[in-house]
Amino acid sequence: MTAKDIIETQIPEVLKAKPELAKDINAVINFDISGEGGGKWSLDLTKADGWVSEGNAEGAKMLIVVSNDDFVKIREKKLNAQMAAMQGKLKFKPMDMGLAMKLAKLL
């Protein structure tokens, strides 16, 4: 599993099953994932579908910076997202705790 699998396949599957999550978050989130399997994506949860696109979007509400390995571990529940953030492995710019908590439901 890579960040690409999670962002391009798994997150849209979760959103199709639970469209209320997109409505609840209602923001554009950019991902900057380093390492092999990483890349840059934007997740536009202001739309009804077609949420994921490659590259970072202008005017996003938050940027998430993390390594591919740590992102996969967070998705597999092998790494706690709060602990990763405290250890500096997971960074939110700007830090919006409310938005981060809503996003956790999606991951």
Secondary structure as GFF3:
##gff-version 3
##sequence-region A 1 107
A	DSSP	alpha_helix	3	5	.	.	.	ID=ss1
A	DSSP	pi_helix	6	10	.	.	.	ID=ss2
A	DSSP	alpha_helix	11	17	.	.	.	ID=ss3
A	DSSP	alpha_helix	20	25	.	.	.	ID=ss4
A	DSSP	beta_strand	28	34	.	.	.	ID=ss5
A	DSSP	beta_strand	39	44	.	.	.	ID=ss6
A	DSSP	beta_strand	52	54	.	.	.	ID=ss7
A	DSSP	beta_strand	62	67	.	.	.	ID=ss8
A	DSSP	alpha_helix	68	75	.	.	.	ID=ss9
A	DSSP	alpha_helix	81	86	.	.	.	ID=ss10
A	DSSP	beta_strand	90	93	.	.	.	ID=ss11
A	DSSP	alpha_helix	97	106	.	.	.	ID=ss12
###
